[in-house]
Amino acid sequence: MNETTKKIPLVERGNYYRGLLVLIRRDHVISSRERELMIRLGKGLDFDVRFCENAINELPKNPHIKAKAMKFSDKKIAESFLHDAISIAFADGHLHPKEWAWLRAVAAANELEEEWLEAKLRGQAT
């Protein structure tokens, strides 16, 4: 979480968190570290801890969380989202191919260059 997330409108915060939920479901495994980061980010987005815990627990069977790439109203929000998403994607020690594909789709939906995303990934992996 960073300064940008504190300024995001409520609807966008919901999409932001939903997008992170989609990401952690991509590899069909929710690690304890991913869970911890999701709760911390949810609190930073001003969501109740119980809401975050329930969303994570219900994620595998929740049909309302669609895998569509998130499109944000502002490029800075998209960049912040991808920064947090990359941190969560690497939380279990590796980047699953399905997570990578989805991160690329989000970057493209928000008109961010793949080179930008790859540079962010290289920064996280080191």
N, C-alpha and C positions, 0 to 999 in steps of 0.2 A: 504494500500500500504506500502511496506517495501523496504529495500535495494535490495532484490532479483529482484523485479519488474523493477528496474531501469536498470538492466543488461540483460534483456530478449531480444533476437533477435526479429525483427519486425514480422516475421511469427508467432512466439510463442505468441507475444503480441496480435495479432489478434485472435488466438485460445483462449487465456486467457480471453479476453473480450467477445468473442462469448460464451464461457462456462458460464460466469457470466450471460449473457443474457438468456441462456437456463435455468439457475437456477431460475431467477426471474419470468420466464414464467410458471414454474412447478405448482404453486398453482393458476394460472389464475388471480392473483391480483398483480398489481404493485403499492406498497405503495409509498407515497411521500418520505419516508425515504430511501426506496430501490432506487428510482430514484436519490435522492441526492448522495447516496453512489456510484452509478454507474457512475455518471458524475464525481465525484471526482476521482474514480479509473481510469476512462478513461483518464482524464487529466494526472494522474500519469503515465499512460502507453504511454503518448505522443500522444493521440488522440485529435482532435479538439472538443471543447464543442458542436458545432453544429452537428458533426458526432454522438457524443454520444446521444444527444437529439433525433436526427432522428432515430437512431437505437432503442432506447427505445420506441419511439412513434409508430414505424412501427412493433415492435416485435410481437404483437398479430396476425398480418396477414402476417408475413414474412415467406414464405415457405423454405427459404434458411438456416434458423437457425435450424439445426437438433439437436435432443435430445441425440445424441450419446455421451457417456462419453469421456471426453477429455483425450488424452494421450500426455504427455509432454516429451520432450527429456531429461529432467534432473529431478531427484527426488526433488531437492531443489525448482524448479519451481512449481512442483506439490504441494509441501507442502505450498508454498506461496499462490498458487491459492486456495487451500482448506481453508487456514486461512482466506483469503478475502471472499471466498464463504460462510463460516460459519457466518462471520459478517453480510453479506447481508441476509442470510437466517433468522437470528434472528432479522433483522431490524424492522420487523412488530410485534415483541413481542413473536413469537412462531415459531417452526419449523414444517412445513407441512410434512406429511408422504411422499409425492412425492418428496419434496426437500431432505429429509433424504435418500430416496432410491437412488436418483441421486448422492448425495455426496458419498454414499457408493460405487456406481459404478465407480466414478472417482478415489476414493482411490484404488479400486481393479485394475483398468486399469493401475495405476501407481505403482503397487506393494507395496502399503502402507497398513500396517496391520489395520484391523478394530479397534483394541484396541487403536492404535495411534489416529485414527479419533474420537473415543468416548472420549478419554482424551481431545482432542481439543474442542469437544462439551461441555464437562463438564466445561471446563475453560471459555467458552463463556456464558454459561447459568447462571453462578454465578454472 
